[in-house]
Amino acid sequence: MAIGQTPRQRAAMALGALGVVYGDIGTSPLYAMRECFFGAHAVPPTPANVLGVVSLIVWALFIVVSLKYLALVMRADNDGEGGILALIALVVPPGRERGLRNLVLVALGLFGAALLYGDGMITPAISVMSAVEGLETFSPHLDPYVEPIALAVLVVLFSIQSRGTHRIGRLFGPVMLVWFATLAALGVWWIVKAPRVLEALSPTFAIQYFAHNGLQGVAILGTVFLVVTGGEALYADMGHFGRRPIRLAWFTVALPALLINYLGQAALLLDPPAGVTSPFFAMVPKAILVPTVVLATFATIVASQAVISGAFSLTLQAIQLGYLPRMQITHTSSEEFGQIYLPLVNWILLGATIFLTVAFGSSSHLAAAYGMAVTTTMVITTLLLFFVMRDRWRWALWACFGVTVPLLTVDIAFLGANVLKIKDGGWFPLAIGLGMLAVMSTWRQGRAYLTERIASPEVTFEDLFARFEEQPPLRVPGTEIHLFGRTKGVPPTLLRNLQHNGVMHETVLIVTAIQASSPFGPRSQRMRVESIREDIHHVYIVYGFMQQPNVPRSLEELPKHGVQVDLSTASYFLGRETLLPSKHVLGGMTFWRGHLFGFLARNQSRATAFYDIPPEQVLEIGAQVEL
C-alpha cells in the first residue's frame, strides 16, 4: 500500500479486493451450511448441533482466515507477492534446491501448488451449480434445467477469457459488495426472529458439540472447512492489492456479512420450515427468489473468474521458475500488468469443469470432493511458514513452534476430516495434484539433464579470437543476437554459424535471461552489459518469476549502456533441439518419465513466442539429442 493514499483511494482498492479476493469464500454460504446438515457427512439439525456447528464455522473464520492468513501468512511476502510458489522462492531461492532439506521443501511446495489446479477445476463447477440450484426452490419443475443452465454459464465464462477480464473486472467489486450486503440483510432478518443464535459466538458451543458427539462429530470438520476454502486466495492475490486493502475489505465487509449470514441460516434451522434442504435459499422470501438466484449466479461467476485468473498466474510463475514448459501466453490488457490468457490452461479447466458438473450432477455431490486439495495446501503453507519464521525472520525456535504448532493442529484436524471425502470424490483433486507434480518434477529434472547433454565443451572467446587470427570470418552488416543460457563461454549457435556459414555480423549480442528469486526483479539491475570486445557484448537481463520475458523490449535499453544497435534489422539465432527416442533411461529417470519429458519438450511453445521475438528475424540452428 503506497504511503499517502487518500481514504477514497484506499476504499477503491478495498472494493477491488472484495471482488477478486473474496469471491470464493463469499459464495460458500450457498452450500456450506447445507452440507453440514443435509450432505453426505451431515449431522441431524437438532438445536444443539445447529448451535455447535455454527460456532465451529464462526471460529474457523476467525482462526484460519483472520488470524492465520490475514495476520500472519500475509507477512511472508516475496517483494509484495504472495502465493505458494512465491513462498517456495522465499524459502528456497531458485537454483538452490540441492540438499535433502531443500528438495523436500520444494517438493512439498510444488505439490501444494499442483493441488490448486484441482481446486480451480472444482470451484467453478460447485459455485455455479449451487447458485443455479436455487431455481429448484422456486419450482421443483425447473430441476431438469439446472444442469444445462449451469453448463451454459460455464461455457460462456471460459469462452470469454481470451477477451480479457480488465473491463468486466471493474464490475467485480460492486457485484460482490451487493452480494455481501444481501448476505447480511438476509442474516439479520432471521437473527431477529431467533436472537438466541448469537450465543453461538461463544466457543463453548463448539466444545460442547465435540463433547456430545465424540469422534463421530469430528467428521463434520470436513464440511465446516467449506467456509474457509477461499483462504489461500487471500495470500495468492496479495500482490495485486497489498495487505491493507485486503484486510480492510475483510474486516469491514466480508467477515461481518459472512458471520451474520451463517448465524441467520442457523437461526432458520433452529425452527426450520417443512422440507427445507437448502438453508440459504430457504432464507429468501419467494418474491425476491429469482433476483437472488441471478445475483448468486453473478457472484459465483466472479468467484470462478478469480480462480481461473489465479490458475493463469500460477502457470506463468511455474514456467518462469522452470517447473513447466513454455506455453502460449497472451496479454489481454496493455494497461494492467498480470492480465494474461493461456489457451491451453483455459480449455483444460473448461473440459475438467464440464466433466465434474456432468459426472457429479449436483453441488452437494461436488462438495464431497471439495476441500481435500485446499486443506492439504494449507497444511503445506503452514509448514513452509515455519521455515520463513526461522530462516528469514530469525525468530527463536520456541516462537516458531509456539505459533505454527497450534495452526498446524487446526489444519491437520481439517485435513483428517477431509480424508473421509476421498472415496466420495476427494480422490479427483488429489489425482490432479499428483499428476501435475509428476509433470513439474519431470520437466525440471529433464531440462537439467538436457542442458548437460547439449552443453559442448566450453570454448572461450580467447580461443575464438585465436581462430580468427588464422581464419578470420566474413563480416556482414547488421547485428546478430544469440540467446545463451550460460554466463561464460561462446554460445553454441555462434560457433555453429561460424562453422557452417563462416560469417559474423558487425555487432554480436549474447543475451542471457536470468531468473530472479523475486516476483519482478530489482529495478536497478534489470540489465547489465559486459563488453567482451568493441563489437561483441554480453547482455544480462533479469526477469522476476511474475514477468513474461520480452527480449526485444528489454534490448531497447541498450543505448543507456553505450551500445547502439538497430533492432529492427537484427537477426536472432536460437538453438532448437530435436529429441530422438531411445530405449535408455533419461538422466536417471524412469522409462515413463523420460517419455513424458520428451512429449512435453516436443509440444512446448516456440521460444520466439515466449520471448516475444519477431519470427521473421529468427534463424534456428538445430541439434539432435538422443533420449
N, C-alpha and C positions, 0 to 999 in steps of 0.2 A: 504494500500500500504506500503510495507516494506521500511524502510529508507535505502538508499544506493544502490537501484537498478540501473542498468545501463540503458542508453537510449534504448538499444536493448531489455532488459527485459521488460521495460515499453511498448515498441512498441508491443511486443509479447502478453502482457496482453490486450492491447487495441484491437489487432486483434482478440483475443478470445472473447472479449466483443462484438465486432462488429458482430460476428457470432451468439452468443447466445442471446444477449440482444436486438439487433435491427432487428431481423428477421421479427417480426410482423409489426412494424412501417415502416420497409424498403420495404415491399411489398404493402403498401397502395396505392402507385401511380398506381397500376394496376386497381383499381376500384374507388378510392375516387373522382377524378375529373369527371369521367364518371357519377357517381351517382348524382353529383351536377347539371349536365345539361341534363342527359338522364335517370335518375332514377325515382323512384316513387314520390319523392318530389322535382323534378327538377325545375329550373328556365330557361327561354329562354336564349340561349347562345348569347345574344347581347354583343357588346363590353363593355358597361358599367357594365353589370352583370359579364362578364368574369373577368374584372379587379377588381371588388369589391369582388368576391368570392375568387380569388387567393390571394388578400390582406388579407382576413379573414384566409385563410389557412396559410399564412406566419406568421401572428401574433398569431395564435393558436399554432404553433410550438414554437414560441418564449416564449409565456406566460405559456402555460401548461407544455411543456417539459423542455425548458431551464431554466425558472425562477422557476416554482413550484417544479418540481421533482428534477432536477439536482442541483439547487442552494439551495433549502430549504428542501424538504422532505427527501432527502438522508442524511441530517444531523441527522435525527431521527433514528439512527441505534441502534439495540439491540446487543451490543458486536459485531458489524460489520455486523450483519444480517439485512435484510430488509424484506418487505412484510407485508401484513395487519395483519397476525397472530402475527408476531414479534412485530408489533406496538401495538396490543392489550396487549401483555405481558408486553410491556413497560409502557403502561398507567395503566393497571390493572393487576398486577402480579398474577400468578395462585394461587388460594386459598384465594384471597381477593375480590371475586366477591360480597360479601354482601353489602347491601345498594342499594337504588334505582339508584343513580348516576352510580355506577359501573355496576349494572345489565344492565342499558340502554346502556352504552358504550360497554360492552361485546356483547350484542345482536346486536348492530349496526355493530361491527367489524365482528361478525360471519356471518351476512347477507352479508356483503361485500365480505368475503372470499367465502361464498357459491355461490355468483354470478359469481365468477371466473371459476367455473366448467362449467357454461353455456357458458362463453367466450371460454373455452377450447374445447367445442364441435363445436362452430361456426367457430372459426379461421381456423382449417384445411380445413373445407368444402369450405369456401369462398375464401381462399387463393389459394388452388389447382384448384378450378373451374375457378377462374379469370385468372389463368395462361394458363390453357389448352384451354380456350375460344379464346385465341389468334389464334388458328388454323382456326377459322371461318373467320378471317381477310384474311388469306392466300387463303382459298377456302370455300365458303358457303356450298359446298357439304360435308364438314367434320363435319357439325353441329351434325348429329346423333351420331357421335363417341365421342363427348366431354364428355358427362356424363359417358359412360363406361370407358373411359380412366381415368377420374378423380377418379372414384370408384376404379379402379385397383391400382392407385397410393396410395390412402388412405389405402387400404387393405394391400399393401406391407409395407407401413410406419408403421402401427400399429403392423404388424406381426413380424417385426424385433426388436421390443422394448425389448424382452426378451434377446436378444444378447448383449444389452448394447450399449450405444452411445459414449463410450470413444474413440473408434477407428475412426468411421466416424465423430465424433465431431471435430476432428482435421482439417477436411476439411471445417467446417462451416465458419470460419473466411475468408479464401481465397475465398470461393464461394461468400460470401457477399461483400467482397472487389471488386471483379469483377462486381458484380451486381450494387453496388453503382457507380462504375466507368462508367458502361453502362448508368445508370440513368443520370449522369452528362453529358456524351457525347451527348446523345440524346437531353437533355435540351439545351445545348449550341448551337447545330445545329439549333434549332428552334428559340432561342432567337436572334441569329444573323439575322434571317430573319425578326423578328419583335421586335427590341430593345425597342420600347416604352412600352413593357410589364413590364420593370424594374421599371416603375413609380409605379407599384402596391406594391412595397416595402414600400411605404408610407401608414400609417394607414388611411389617409384621404379618400382613395378609399373605404375602408371597411365602414367608417362612411357614405359616400355618398350612398353606396349601401342600408343601412338601411333607410336613409332619403328618398330615392326614392321608396323603396318597402314597407316601413312601417312594420306593424306587420306580414303581409304576408311573408315578406322576412326573418323573424326570423326562419321559418321552415327549411331554408337551413342549420342552425347550426347543426341540427341532422345529416346531411350528411357531413358537414365540419369536424365534430368530428371524422370521419373515419380516418383522417390523424394523430390523436394522440392516437388511441386505444392501441398502444403498450407502452404508458407511464407508466402504472402500472408495467410493466415488468422491467423497469429501477430500480425501488425500490426493487422488489422481488429478482432480481438477484445480488444485491449489495454484498452479502456475498461471491459469487463465484469469483468476480474480484476486488472489492473495488471501492471506489468513483473515484479515479483519472483515472484509465483506462477507466471506463465507460464515464466519462466526456471528456477525450481525444478523444475517438472514436467518440463521438457525435459532438464535435465542429470542429474536423479536417476532418471527412469523412462523417458521416451520415447526419448531418444538411445541410452542403453545397450541397451535392448531391441531397437531397430531395427538397431543395429550388429551385435549378436550374431546376430540372425535372418538378416540378409543374409550374414554370414560363414558361418552354418550352411548356408544354401542353396548358397553357393559350395562348401563342403566336400562337400556331396552331389554337386554337379556335377563335382567332381574325379574321382569314380569313380561315375558315375550308374547307377541301376538301369535295366534294359532298358525302352525305351518311355516314359521319363519325358518329359513335355511341360509339367508344372506343378510346378516345384521346391518350391513351398510345400506343396502337399498331398502331394507325394511324401515330405516330411519326417515326415508324421504317421503314427504306427502305425495300422494299419487298425482296430484295436479301438476307437480313440477318434476315428475319422474323422468319423462323423456328428455327435457332440457338437461337434467342432471346426468343422464346417460351420455348425452352428447358432450357435455363438459368433461365427464370422466374419460371419454374416448380421446378428446384432445389432450388431456393431462397424460394419458398413457402414451400417446404419440410423442409428447415431449420427453417422457421417461425413456422411451425406446430410442429416440434420436440421440440422447445423451450417451446411451450405451454404445450405439453404433459409432458415433464420433470417437468415443473412447477406444473402441477396437481399432479404428484407423490410426489414432495417435500411438497406441501400444505397438502396432505393427511397425510404424515408422521408427520408433525407438529401438525395437528389436533388430531391424535392418541396420540401423546406424551402429549398433553395438556389436554387429557381426553374428547375430543369432538366427537370422532369416535371410534367404536370398533376396536379391533385388526384385522389386515389383514395380509395375506401372503406378505412378503416383501423379495425380492431377491436383493442382492448386485451384480451388474454386473461388478464391477471392484475392484480388490484387491489393486489398486494403488491410485485411485482417490476417495476421500470421496464424498458422495452425489449422486453417480451413482447407482440409485435404480430402481427397476421394481416392480410394483404392478399389478399382473394379473387382478384382479377384476376391478380396475380403468381403466386399458388399454382397456379391452373388452367393458366396458360400454361406454367409449368415442368413440370407433370404431362404436358400434351399433348406438349411437346417431348421429355421423357424417354421417354415411350412410343414416340414416333416413332423416336428414336435406338435404343432397345432392339430394336424390330422391324426397322428398316432395316439396322442393322449386324449384328445376330444373335448376336454374341459379344463378350466383354470384350476379346479380342485385337483385333478389328476396331475397337472403340471406342477402344482405346489408341492406334491410328493417328491418331485425331482429337484425342486428349487432349494437352495441353501447349502447344499453339500460343497459346491465349488467356492462360494463366498466365505463360508466359515473356515474352510481349510486355508484360504488365502489370508484370512485374518490371523490365524494362528502363526503362519509364516511371517506376517508383518510384525507381530509381537516379538518373535524370536530375533528377527533382524534388528528390531529396535533396541534390543538388549545390547547388541554389538555396537550400535551407534552411540548409545549412552556410555559404554565402556571405552571405546576406541576414539570416538570423535569428541564427545562432550567431556571425557575424562572424569566421569562420575566414579565415586568409590564403589567397590564391588557390592557392599551391603545395600547401597542405594539402588543399584541396578536390579538386584534381586527383589528388593522391597517393593519396587514399582511393577516390574514385569511379572513376577510370580502371581500376584492376585489377578492381574489382567489375563495372564495365560490360563489360570484356573477357570475363569469365566469362559474364555474362548474354547477350552478343551471340553467344558461341560456342554456347550452348544454343539461342538463337533461330535461328541459322543452321542448326543441325541439325534443328530442328523445322520449318523451311521445307520440308524434304523430305516432311513429312507432309501438306502442303496437298492434294495430289491424292488422298490416301487418306482424306480426311475432315477434315483440318485446316481446310478451307475453311468448315466449318459454324460454329465459334465466331467466325471472322473475319467471316462474313456477319452473324451475330447482333450482333457488336460494331459493325460499320459501320451496321447498321440502327438500333441503339439510339443511336449517336452522331448519326445524322440526326434522330431523334426529339428528343433532348435539345437539340441546337443549334437546331432549328426552333422548338421551344417557347420557348426563351429569346429568340430574335430576334423571334418573332411576338408574344410578350407585351409586349416593349418597344415594338413598333410599335403594338399595340392600345392600350396605355396612352397613347401620344402622341395617337392618333386621338380617343379618347373624352375626353381632358382638355379641358374647356371653359376659356375664358379665366378666369384666376384672379379670383375675387370675394373681396375681403377682408371681414372682419367689420365693419370700419368702414363699408364700402359697404352691408352688410346692415342695420346699425343705422340708417343714414341712411334706408333704405327704411322701416324700422319707424316712424320718426317721421311719415312721410307716410301709411303704411297699416299700422298695427300688426296682427299676426296674432292670430287667436283662440287663446288659451292654454287647454290642456286638462290635467287632472290626469295625473300619471304621468311616466315617463321614456322618452325616445326615444334610441336608440343607433345611431350611424352608423359603419360600418366604412369607413375612409378610407385610401388608400394614400399620401397625401402628408402632409407635416408642416406645410404652410401653406395658407391659404385656407379656403373654405367647401366642405364636401362636396357634390357634385352631387345626391346623394339628398336632402339637406336643402333645397337650392334647389328641386328639382322637387316635393317635397312641399308646400312653401310656395306654389309657383306653381299647383299643381293643386287643393290642398285648403285652402290659406290658414290652416292651423293649425300650432301648435307646442306641444309638451308643456312642462310647467312646468320640467323639468330636461332638458338636452340633453348627451349624452356623445358625443364624437367619439373613436373608438378607432382608433389606428394601431398595427398589429403590425409590429415592427421585427425583421428577421433579423440575428442576431449572427453574427460570423465564428467564434465558439467553439461547442462542442457544446451547452452548456447555458445560456450567457449569464451575465453577472455577477449574483450573488445580490443584491448591494446596489443594483442598478439595474434590477431586473426591471420596475418600474413607475415612471413619472413623470407627474405631473398638472400641467397648466397651466390655471389658471382664467382664461378669457377674460372672463367676467363671472360674477356670483354664481350664475347659472343655466345657464351654458354652460362645459363643461370639456373640454379636450383631453387624452386619456389615451394615453400611450405605453407599450406593453407589449413587452418584449424577450424573444424566444424564441431558443434555440440551434437549430442545424440537426439536432440529435438529438431535439428535442422536438416533439410534436404540439400545436399551439395549442389551448387551451381557454379561450375568451374569458370565458364566464360565471364559471368558477372563478377566473380572474385578477381579474375585477372585484369579487370578494368582498373584495379587499384595499383597496377604495376608502375605507372608514371610517378606515383608518390614515392616509389622506391628507386627511382632513377632509371627505370627500364622502359624504353619506348618501343612498342610493337604495334603492328596493325592486326588486330584480332580478326577482322572481317575476312582476311585472306589467309589466315594461319591454317596449317594442316595439323590435325590431331592424330597421333599414332597410338593405337590401342592394341594390346595383346588379346588374343582370343584363343582359349584352349578348347580343343576337341577331345572329349573324353572317350576312350575306346574301352569296350567291355573286356574284363579279364576274369579268369577263374580264381585269381588270387584274392586274398583278403586285403582290403584297403586300409593301410596305416594302422593295423591292429584292431580295426572294427570288424564286426561280424559280417557275414556274407550279405545279409539282407540290408544292413545299414550302408554297406558300400554301394549297393544298387539304388538305395533311397537317395544317397548323396548324388549319384550320377543323374538320377531323374530330376532332382532339384536344380542341379547345375545346368542341365540342358534346357530347362524351362524357365530359368530366371530371365528377367527383362534385360535388354541390352544396356551396356554401360553408357552408350550415347544418351539414352533416355534418362537414366538415373542421374547422370552428372549434367544433364541439360546441355549437351554438346550438339551443335548443328550437324545432322547426319551427313550433309553434303560436304563437310570439311573433315570427315573421318577416313583414315586408312587403317584397316585392321591387318595385323600380322599374326598369323596363326601358329599354333604349336599343338602337336598331338601328344596326349598323355594317356598311358595305359593304366586303367584302374585295376 
